[in-house]
Amino acid sequence: QVQLVESGGGLVQPGGSLRLSCAASGFTFSSYAMNWFRQTPGKAREFVAAITRGGADSLTAASVKGRFAISKDNTNNTVDLQMNSLKPEDTGVYYCKAVGEGKNYWGKGTQVTVSS
């Protein structure tokens, strides 16, 4: 059974940091590229970051470039999102997504709230 479980969300003040993690099971993790998306109420789900199967190459959205970094651990089947210099507009539910072998899987998300 495929599972993607996000963790690490919470409430943080503007300028603070959080590290999200997504634990994967039930599929060949090293064969999948991994992505992070986020969503706020009333808005479409927004791309945040992506990393290749082997973890050598990554991409971040312009809105988070220089503040967020994605990393992938094919030994422990996890993908992390390090978020620094957080802003109120970074608030949302963060989802990880696995893409590969003609399939894609989503986690259930973790809430991030940036507020003073």
Secondary structure, 3 states (H helix, E strand, C coil): CCEEEEECCEEECCCCCEEEEEEEECCCHHHCEEEEEEECCCCCCEEEEEECCCCCCEEECCCCCCCEEEEEECCCCEEEEEECCCCHHHCEEEEEEEEECCEEEECCCEEEEECC
